[in-house]
Amino acid sequence: MKEEVKLHIYSADLTSELNLPYVDGGIKAGFPSPAQDYLTESIDLNKALIFHTETTFYAKVSGDSMKDAGINDGDLVVIDKSLEAQDGDYVAAFIDGEFTLKQFKLDEANHCAWLIPANENYSPIKVTEDNDFMVWGVITSCIKRFHKF
């Protein structure tokens, strides 16, 4: 099954700060405790999510090939183009005229790489020197929306 992926790419705007209340010590997923007792700091999501301002972009995910990795249709991913893809990284890749989000796997024994989906309905994509291929950037974060607005 071939998946057409459309990336909607947005540049990261770091011209302003948005300091949001931060729960120091985290929120436990077990026994409830009053979170407002721990609101002692603030966090700027730009500083928390972006490490290389000149080469970082956001992209809106379209498709379900990475759903088992927790990257779902409609999520926003943070992509850093300055990072070199390492074996096991999630990447935005350009292959044979199309963009896709997949896990990058090196196969040095067979002189190729693989783009691995996280959905059993899709097949891995073998990448050889015959492909027009480029890792466009490494996915550093995934931003999810749980409530529909």
N, CA, C and O atoms as a DFTB+ gen file, in Angstrom:
596 C
 N C O
     1  1       0.853      -1.179       0.000
     2  2       0.000       0.000       0.000
     3  2       0.891       1.232       0.000
     4  3       1.702       1.412       0.909
     5  1       0.750       2.073      -1.000
     6  2       1.552       3.288      -1.106
     7  2       0.805       4.433      -0.456
     8  3      -0.400       4.590      -0.656
     9  1       1.502       5.219       0.306
    10  2       0.892       6.319       1.040
    11  2       1.350       7.640       0.453
    12  3       2.549       7.877       0.309
    13  1       0.402       8.503       0.112
    14  2       0.742       9.849      -0.308
    15  2       0.762      10.720       0.933
    16  3      -0.213      10.773       1.683
    17  1       1.868      11.397       1.144
    18  2       2.020      12.227       2.326
    19  2       2.137      13.675       1.889
    20  3       2.908      14.007       0.988
    21  1       1.380      14.512       2.526
    22  2       1.479      15.941       2.284
    23  2       1.968      16.581       3.560
    24  3       1.335      16.452       4.608
    25  1       3.096      17.276       3.481
    26  2       3.602      18.000       4.636
    27  2       3.196      19.458       4.512
    28  3       3.440      20.096       3.487
    29  1       2.594      19.966       5.531
    30  2       2.281      21.380       5.632
    31  2       3.333      21.946       6.569
    32  3       3.273      21.711       7.775
    33  1       4.293      22.686       6.038
    34  2       5.466      23.098       6.798
    35  2       5.320      24.546       7.248
    36  3       4.924      25.417       6.474
    37  1       5.647      24.784       8.515
    38  2       5.563      26.108       9.119
    39  2       6.905      26.422       9.750
    40  3       7.495      25.565      10.408
    41  1       7.392      27.633       9.559
    42  2       8.638      28.008      10.211
    43  2       8.366      28.305      11.677
    44  3       7.268      28.718      12.051
    45  1       9.379      28.087      12.492
    46  2       9.261      28.333      13.933
    47  2       9.468      29.813      14.210
    48  3      10.513      30.367      13.869
    49  1       8.494      30.452      14.819
    50  2       8.578      31.877      15.162
    51  2       9.096      32.013      16.587
    52  3       8.403      31.675      17.547
    53  1      10.292      32.499      16.710
    54  2      10.909      32.639      18.031
    55  2      11.048      34.093      18.442
    56  3      11.833      34.416      19.334
    57  1      10.287      34.977      17.795
    58  2      10.422      36.403      18.079
    59  2       9.761      36.802      19.391
    60  3      10.032      37.885      19.910
    61  1       8.914      35.963      19.926
    62  2       8.267      36.307      21.185
    63  2       8.318      35.120      22.133
    64  3       8.481      33.973      21.717
    65  1       8.177      35.421      23.400
    66  2       8.134      34.380      24.420
    67  2       6.709      34.214      24.900
    68  3       5.956      35.183      24.996
    69  1       6.349      32.998      25.195
    70  2       5.055      32.707      25.803
    71  2       5.344      31.809      26.989
    72  3       5.442      30.590      26.849
    73  1       5.479      32.416      28.153
    74  2       5.777      31.660      29.361
    75  2       4.483      31.156      29.975
    76  3       3.639      31.939      30.411
    77  1       4.341      29.845      30.002
    78  2       3.162      29.197      30.553
    79  2       3.498      28.606      31.914
    80  3       4.642      28.218      32.153
    81  1       2.511      28.533      32.812
    82  2       2.777      27.921      34.117
    83  2       3.280      26.492      33.949
    84  3       2.817      25.752      33.081
    85  1       4.222      26.126      34.784
    86  2       4.885      24.833      34.703
    87  2       4.738      24.124      36.038
    88  3       5.026      24.697      37.088
    89  1       4.288      22.875      35.995
    90  2       4.122      22.091      37.213
    91  2       5.449      21.443      37.550
    92  3       5.860      20.483      36.899
    93  1       6.120      21.965      38.566
    94  2       7.417      21.470      38.988
    95  2       7.253      20.077      39.593
    96  3       6.403      19.873      40.459
    97  1       8.053      19.130      39.147
    98  2       7.991      17.780      39.684
    99  2       7.062      16.880      38.900
   100  3       6.985      15.686      39.190
   101  1       6.355      17.408      37.920
   102  2       5.495      16.592      37.073
   103  2       4.146      16.316      37.700
   104  3       3.915      16.603      38.875
   105  1       3.272      15.762      36.905
   106  2       1.945      15.364      37.369
   107  2       1.892      13.855      37.350
   108  3       2.126      13.236      36.313
   109  1       1.590      13.264      38.472
   110  2       1.543      11.814      38.584
   111  2       0.292      11.280      37.889
   112  3      -0.775      11.892      37.936
   113  1       0.447      10.147      37.257
   114  2      -0.685       9.521      36.587
   115  2      -1.400       8.553      37.533
   116  3      -2.269       7.795      37.103
   117  1      -1.045       8.575      38.786
   118  2      -1.665       7.691      39.764
   119  2      -2.601       8.463      40.680
   120  3      -3.604       9.016      40.230
   121  1      -2.269       8.498      41.976
   122  2      -3.110       9.150      42.976
   123  2      -3.122      10.660      42.762
   124  3      -2.056      11.260      42.626
   125  1      -4.292      11.288      42.728
   126  2      -4.369      12.733      42.470
   127  2      -3.758      13.571      43.595
   128  3      -3.818      13.210      44.770
   129  1      -3.173      14.696      43.199
   130  2      -2.699      15.670      44.166
   131  2      -2.989      17.053      43.591
   132  3      -3.082      17.202      42.373
   133  1      -3.132      18.055      44.434
   134  2      -3.463      19.389      43.934
   135  2      -2.297      19.997      43.152
   136  3      -1.306      20.425      43.744
   137  1      -2.416      20.033      41.823
   138  2      -1.331      20.492      40.958
   139  2      -0.983      21.951      41.203
   140  3       0.175      22.340      41.052
   141  1      -1.972      22.774      41.583
   142  2      -1.680      24.195      41.751
   143  2      -0.665      24.443      42.864
   144  3      -0.046      25.506      42.897
   145  1      -0.477      23.485      43.779
   146  2       0.528      23.629      44.827
   147  2       1.944      23.594      44.254
   148  3       2.892      24.021      44.913
   149  1       2.088      23.086      43.030
   150  2       3.406      22.908      42.430
   151  2       3.698      23.915      41.318
   152  3       4.747      23.831      40.681
   153  1       2.800      24.859      41.074
   154  2       3.005      25.848      40.021
   155  2       4.009      26.901      40.501
   156  3       3.631      27.967      40.986
   157  1       5.290      26.574      40.352
   158  2       6.334      27.458      40.865
   159  2       7.176      28.070      39.766
   160  3       7.922      29.015      40.025
   161  1       7.081      27.560      38.536
   162  2       7.926      28.034      37.456
   163  2       7.074      28.289      36.229
   164  3       5.863      28.066      36.228
   165  1       7.742      28.764      35.179
   166  2       7.078      28.862      33.883
   167  2       8.008      28.271      32.842
   168  3       9.211      28.133      33.064
   169  1       7.426      27.926      31.700
   170  2       8.202      27.314      30.631
   171  2       7.843      28.009      29.319
   172  3       6.678      28.316      29.067
   173  1       8.841      28.250      28.499
   174  2       8.644      28.787      27.155
   175  2       8.804      27.603      26.199
   176  3       9.897      27.052      26.070
   177  1       7.720      27.212      25.530
   178  2       7.764      26.037      24.668
   179  2       8.736      26.201      23.513
   180  3       9.294      25.210      23.039
   181  1       8.955      27.423      23.046
   182  2       9.963      27.631      21.998
   183  2      11.339      27.173      22.479
   184  3      12.063      26.490      21.754
   185  1      11.689      27.548      23.691
   186  2      12.998      27.165      24.233
   187  2      13.049      25.676      24.584
   188  3      14.112      25.060      24.520
   189  1      11.919      25.106      24.950
   190  2      11.890      23.699      25.334
   191  2      11.928      22.759      24.127
   192  3      12.434      21.642      24.228
   193  1      11.393      23.209      22.984
   194  2      11.267      22.316      21.834
   195  2      12.242      22.599      20.697
   196  3      12.457      21.740      19.842
   197  1      12.832      23.791      20.676
   198  2      13.649      24.188      19.533
   199  2      15.075      24.462      19.986
   200  3      15.315      25.290      20.864
   201  1      16.016      23.751      19.371
   202  2      17.421      23.878      19.759
   203  2      18.258      24.572      18.688
   204  3      19.287      25.169      19.004
   205  1      17.840      24.505      17.447
   206  2      18.541      25.154      16.338
   207  2      17.519      26.004      15.596
   208  3      16.828      25.517      14.702
   209  1      17.429      27.261      15.968
   210  2      16.352      28.126      15.483
   211  2      16.360      28.313      13.970
   212  3      15.295      28.426      13.363
   213  1      17.523      28.347      13.357
   214  2      17.602      28.618      11.920
   215  2      17.161      27.430      11.078
   216  3      16.806      27.604       9.912
   217  1      17.175      26.227      11.642
   218  2      16.922      25.027      10.841
   219  2      15.751      24.193      11.350
   220  3      15.605      23.032      10.968
   221  1      14.926      24.771      12.202
   222  2      13.814      24.023      12.775
   223  2      12.490      24.505      12.202
   224  3      12.248      25.703      12.052
   225  1      11.643      23.534      11.887
   226  2      10.334      23.795      11.316
   227  2       9.302      22.917      11.994
   228  3       9.631      21.895      12.598
   229  1       8.051      23.330      11.885
   230  2       6.930      22.494      12.300
   231  2       6.293      21.923      11.039
   232  3       6.323      22.565       9.989
   233  1       5.721      20.736      11.125
   234  2       4.956      20.178      10.015
   235  2       3.728      19.488      10.581
   236  3       3.795      18.841      11.627
   237  1       2.620      19.625       9.895
   238  2       1.389      18.949      10.282
   239  2       1.361      17.589       9.594
   240  3       1.535      17.496       8.379
   241  1       1.144      16.538      10.375
   242  2       1.156      15.171       9.871
   243  2      -0.148      14.884       9.134
   244  3      -1.236      15.227       9.597
   245  1      -0.010      14.255       7.992
   246  2      -1.159      13.818       7.214
   247  2      -0.961      12.341       6.901
   248  3      -0.022      11.981       6.191
   249  1      -1.820      11.493       7.415
   250  2      -1.690      10.057       7.174
   251  2      -1.540       9.285       8.469
   252  3      -1.381       9.870       9.540
   253  1      -1.593       7.952       8.360
   254  2      -1.590       7.105       9.555
   255  2      -0.468       6.066       9.576
   256  3      -0.523       5.120      10.361
   257  1       0.547       6.229       8.728
   258  2       1.597       5.208       8.661
   259  2       2.481       5.164       9.898
   260  3       3.244       4.212      10.065
   261  1       2.403       6.180      10.784
   262  2       3.242       6.195      11.980
   263  2       2.426       6.118      13.269
   264  3       2.929       6.434      14.347
   265  1       1.173       5.700      13.154
   266  2       0.265       5.727      14.304
   267  2       0.731       4.854      15.470
   268  3       0.500       5.206      16.627
   269  1       1.381       3.729      15.190
   270  2       1.829       2.863      16.277
   271  2       3.061       3.406      16.997
   272  3       3.467       2.871      18.029
   273  1       3.658       4.471      16.451
   274  2       4.747       5.182      17.132
   275  2       4.200       6.394      17.874
   276  3       4.960       7.154      18.474
   277  1       2.872       6.577      17.834
   278  2       2.257       7.708      18.524
   279  2       2.255       8.984      17.708
   280  3       1.956      10.052      18.242
   281  1       2.583       8.902      16.421
   282  2       2.543      10.061      15.534
   283  2       1.308       9.896      14.658
   284  3       1.277       9.047      13.768
   285  1       0.293      10.714      14.917
   286  2      -1.008      10.526      14.290
   287  2      -1.365      11.642      13.320
   288  3      -0.782      12.726      13.350
   289  1      -2.325      11.356      12.470
   290  2      -2.858      12.331      11.537
   291  2      -3.287      13.576      12.312
   292  3      -4.026      13.476      13.292
   293  1      -2.829      14.735      11.879
   294  2      -3.175      15.990      12.531
   295  2      -2.184      16.458      13.578
   296  3      -2.243      17.616      13.992
   297  1      -1.272      15.597      14.023
   298  2      -0.249      16.006      14.989
   299  2       0.699      17.006      14.330
   300  3       0.813      17.061      13.105
   301  1       1.366      17.784      15.154
   302  2       2.444      18.650      14.688
   303  2       3.764      18.014      15.106
   304  3       3.933      17.609      16.256
   305  1       4.696      17.931      14.161
   306  2       6.022      17.433      14.502
   307  2       7.011      18.581      14.367
   308  3       6.850      19.468      13.528
   309  1       8.030      18.545      15.205
   310  2       9.112      19.518      15.154
   311  2      10.251      18.836      14.398
   312  3      10.709      17.763      14.790
   313  1      10.704      19.468      13.308
   314  2      11.723      18.893      12.444
   315  2      12.961      19.777      12.482
   316  3      12.883      20.981      12.241
   317  1      14.107      19.170      12.788
   318  2      15.377      19.898      12.791
   319  2      16.201      19.426      11.601
   320  3      16.645      18.279      11.553
   321  1      16.399      20.326      10.640
   322  2      17.135      19.992       9.422
   323  2      18.643      19.951       9.636
   324  3      19.365      19.450       8.774
   325  1      19.136      20.461      10.754
   326  2      20.584      20.484      10.975
   327  2      21.110      19.169      11.539
   328  3      22.321      18.949      11.550
   329  1      20.232      18.300      12.001
   330  2      20.673      17.042      12.609
   331  2      20.891      15.977      11.539
   332  3      20.115      15.873      10.589
   333  1      21.932      15.202      11.697
   334  2      22.183      14.079      10.796
   335  2      21.415      12.873      11.326
   336  3      21.507      12.541      12.508
   337  1      20.664      12.225      10.453
   338  2      19.853      11.081      10.874
   339  2      20.731       9.943      11.363
   340  3      21.709       9.568      10.716
   341  1      20.368       9.409      12.504
   342  2      21.036       8.255      13.081
   343  2      20.091       7.059      12.980
   344  3      18.876       7.228      12.886
   345  1      20.641       5.878      12.999
   346  2      19.844       4.661      12.948
   347  2      18.796       4.681      14.060
   348  3      19.131       4.830      15.236
   349  1      17.534       4.532      13.683
   350  2      16.448       4.510      14.653
   351  2      15.715       5.831      14.796
   352  3      14.645       5.873      15.402
   353  1      16.268       6.922      14.250
   354  2      15.597       8.227      14.326
   355  2      14.316       8.227      13.485
   356  3      14.201       7.502      12.497
   357  1      13.377       9.047      13.898
   358  2      12.207       9.333      13.067
   359  2      12.581      10.530      12.205
   360  3      13.125      11.517      12.701
   361  1      12.285      10.437      10.910
   362  2      12.727      11.465       9.982
   363  2      11.610      11.894       9.043
   364  3      10.642      11.169       8.811
   365  1      11.779      13.093       8.514
   366  2      11.016      13.544       7.358
   367  2      11.957      13.311       6.186
   368  3      13.036      13.901       6.121
   369  1      11.549      12.452       5.264
   370  2      12.414      12.085       4.150
   371  2      11.746      12.435       2.824
   372  3      10.521      12.451       2.704
   373  1      12.578      12.708       1.848
   374  2      12.121      12.954       0.480
   375  2      12.648      11.797      -0.353
   376  3      13.860      11.606      -0.454
   377  1      11.742      11.019      -0.953
   378  2      12.165       9.879      -1.763
   379  2      11.354       9.829      -3.045
   380  3      10.124       9.780      -3.027
   381  1      12.064       9.842      -4.142
   382  2      11.473       9.735      -5.479
   383  2      10.289      10.673      -5.683
   384  3       9.243      10.278      -6.198
   385  1      10.476      11.926      -5.269
   386  2       9.477      12.963      -5.528
   387  2       8.395      13.121      -4.482
   388  3       7.488      13.932      -4.666
   389  1       8.457      12.371      -3.383
   390  2       7.434      12.456      -2.347
   391  2       8.062      12.576      -0.962
   392  3       9.141      12.040      -0.709
   393  1       7.372      13.288      -0.067
   394  2       7.776      13.361       1.331
   395  2       7.096      12.256       2.117
   396  3       5.978      11.851       1.801
   397  1       7.778      11.776       3.138
   398  2       7.191      10.797       4.042
   399  2       7.831      10.928       5.419
   400  3       8.976      11.365       5.537
   401  1       7.094      10.550       6.456
   402  2       7.627      10.470       7.823
   403  2       7.754       8.999       8.166
   404  3       6.777       8.252       8.106
   405  1       8.961       8.583       8.525
   406  2       9.213       7.179       8.848
   407  2      10.377       7.085       9.819
   408  3      11.054       8.072      10.108
   409  1      10.593       5.873      10.314
   410  2      11.779       5.598      11.118
   411  2      12.911       5.219      10.162
   412  3      12.721       4.419       9.246
   413  1      14.078       5.797      10.384
   414  2      15.243       5.584       9.529
   415  2      16.075       4.438      10.083
   416  3      16.461       4.454      11.252
   417  1      16.351       3.444       9.245
   418  2      17.182       2.306       9.648
   419  2      18.294       2.115       8.632
   420  3      18.030       2.009       7.434
   421  1      19.523       2.070       9.094
   422  2      20.668       1.793       8.231
   423  2      20.861       0.286       8.108
   424  3      20.753      -0.440       9.096
   425  1      21.142      -0.177       6.908
   426  2      21.426      -1.587       6.650
   427  2      22.770      -1.632       5.930
   428  3      22.830      -1.790       4.711
   429  1      23.841      -1.491       6.699
   430  2      25.177      -1.409       6.113
   431  2      25.580      -2.706       5.425
   432  3      26.330      -2.680       4.450
   433  1      25.096      -3.832       5.917
   434  2      25.444      -5.118       5.317
   435  2      24.942      -5.218       3.880
   436  3      25.601      -5.818       3.030
   437  1      23.784      -4.636       3.608
   438  2      23.211      -4.692       2.265
   439  2      23.363      -3.380       1.497
   440  3      22.780      -3.212       0.425
   441  1      24.146      -2.451       2.047
   442  2      24.422      -1.163       1.406
   443  2      23.149      -0.408       1.045
   444  3      22.991       0.079      -0.074
   445  1      22.254      -0.324       2.009
   446  2      21.001       0.396       1.785
   447  2      20.504       0.946       3.124
   448  3      21.120       0.752       4.171
   449  1      19.394       1.622       3.049
   450  2      18.696       2.085       4.250
   451  2      17.240       1.703       4.084
   452  3      16.799       1.344       2.992
   453  1      16.508       1.781       5.161
   454  2      15.083       1.477       5.130
   455  2      14.313       2.598       5.805
   456  3      14.771       3.178       6.789
   457  1      13.159       2.892       5.274
   458  2      12.199       3.791       5.913
   459  2      11.082       2.899       6.428
   460  3      10.341       2.293       5.655
   461  1      10.977       2.831       7.751
   462  2      10.101       1.860       8.400
   463  2       8.830       2.540       8.900
   464  3       8.911       3.466       9.708
   465  1       7.662       2.104       8.442
   466  2       6.410       2.647       8.977
   467  2       6.114       2.032      10.347
   468  3       6.691       1.012      10.723
   469  1       5.215       2.665      11.075
   470  2       4.770       2.139      12.368
   471  2       3.273       1.837      12.259
   472  3       2.464       2.294      13.066
   473  1       2.939       1.062      11.249
   474  2       1.569       0.635      10.989
   475  2       1.693      -0.577      10.083
   476  3       2.254      -0.484       8.991
   477  1       1.176      -1.704      10.526
   478  2       1.342      -2.953       9.774
   479  2       0.675      -2.923       8.395
   480  3       0.935      -3.803       7.575
   481  1      -0.165      -1.943       8.127
   482  2      -0.808      -1.838       6.819
   483  2       0.114      -1.261       5.748
   484  3      -0.259      -1.221       4.576
   485  1       1.308      -0.815       6.127
   486  2       2.259      -0.222       5.195
   487  2       3.539      -1.039       5.186
   488  3       3.933      -1.613       6.201
   489  1       4.172      -1.085       4.041
   490  2       5.418      -1.832       3.880
   491  2       6.620      -0.910       4.061
   492  3       6.550       0.278       3.746
   493  1       7.729      -1.463       4.572
   494  2       8.970      -0.689       4.626
   495  2       9.404      -0.289       3.217
   496  3       9.109      -0.981       2.243
   497  1      10.099       0.822       3.127
   498  2      10.591       1.323       1.854
   499  2      12.105       1.149       1.844
   500  3      12.810       1.705       2.686
   501  1      12.594       0.371       0.883
   502  2      14.036       0.166       0.749
   503  2      14.626       1.347      -0.014
   504  3      14.106       1.752      -1.054
   505  1      15.718       1.894       0.517
   506  2      16.381       3.038      -0.102
   507  2      17.765       2.600      -0.565
   508  3      18.586       2.143       0.230
   509  1      18.007       2.748      -1.865
   510  2      19.314       2.417      -2.435
   511  2      19.855       3.640      -3.165
   512  3      19.212       4.689      -3.201
   513  1      21.018       3.496      -3.732
   514  2      21.608       4.610      -4.483
   515  2      20.821       4.916      -5.751
   516  3      21.036       5.961      -6.363
   517  1      19.921       4.035      -6.156
   518  2      19.078       4.281      -7.336
   519  2      17.931       5.238      -7.051
   520  3      17.334       5.780      -7.980
   521  1      17.619       5.450      -5.784
   522  2      16.522       6.345      -5.409
   523  2      16.991       7.793      -5.363
   524  3      18.151       8.073      -5.063
   525  1      16.079       8.701      -5.663
   526  2      16.286      10.128      -5.412
   527  2      15.872      10.321      -3.955
   528  3      14.684      10.445      -3.656
   529  1      16.849      10.347      -3.052
   530  2      16.560      10.272      -1.616
   531  2      17.333      11.326      -0.844
   532  3      18.490      11.624      -1.139
   533  1      16.652      11.887       0.165
   534  2      17.290      12.828       1.074
   535  2      16.528      12.803       2.409
   536  3      15.299      12.852       2.439
   537  1      17.275      12.729       3.489
   538  2      16.651      12.960       4.796
   539  2      16.512      14.462       4.915
   540  3      17.508      15.184       4.971
   541  1      15.280      14.933       4.953
   542  2      15.021      16.363       4.982
   543  2      15.228      16.932       6.376
   544  3      15.621      18.089       6.528
   545  1      14.962      16.116       7.399
   546  2      15.171      16.549       8.779
   547  2      14.817      15.445       9.753
   548  3      14.147      14.474       9.402
   549  1      15.272      15.608      10.970
   550  2      15.017      14.645      12.040
   551  2      13.880      15.169      12.915
   552  3      13.866      16.336      13.308
   553  1      12.937      14.293      13.209
   554  2      11.813      14.645      14.080
   555  2      12.334      14.677      15.516
   556  3      12.848      13.679      16.019
   557  1      12.196      15.834      16.173
   558  2      12.688      15.957      17.548
   559  2      11.561      15.925      18.571
   560  3      11.789      15.574      19.729
   561  1      10.343      16.288      18.159
   562  2       9.197      16.290      19.079
   563  2       7.916      16.092      18.291
   564  3       7.854      16.360      17.091
   565  1       6.907      15.622      18.986
   566  2       5.570      15.488      18.416
   567  2       4.598      16.180      19.363
   568  3       4.577      15.904      20.562
   569  1       3.798      17.078      18.809
   570  2       2.835      17.835      19.608
   571  2       1.445      17.317      19.268
   572  3       1.030      17.328      18.110
   573  1       0.740      16.868      20.284
   574  2      -0.586      16.282      20.092
   575  2      -1.665      17.210      20.620
   576  3      -1.457      17.971      21.565
   577  1      -2.811      17.124      19.989
   578  2      -3.969      17.849      20.475
   579  2      -5.007      16.794      20.865
   580  3      -5.412      15.982      20.033
   581  1      -5.432      16.808      22.116
   582  2      -6.414      15.846      22.594
   583  2      -7.827      16.386      22.546
   584  3      -8.787      15.627      22.417
   585  1      -7.953      17.700      22.651
   586  2      -9.275      18.336      22.649
   587  2      -9.457      19.025      21.315
   588  3      -8.569      19.750      20.864
   589  1     -10.597      18.808      20.675
   590  2     -10.884      19.442      19.385
   591  2     -11.440      20.838      19.624
   592  3     -12.369      21.007      20.414
   593  1     -10.883      21.835      18.953
   594  2     -11.367      23.203      19.055
   595  2     -12.058      23.598      17.781
   596  3     -12.541      24.725      17.664
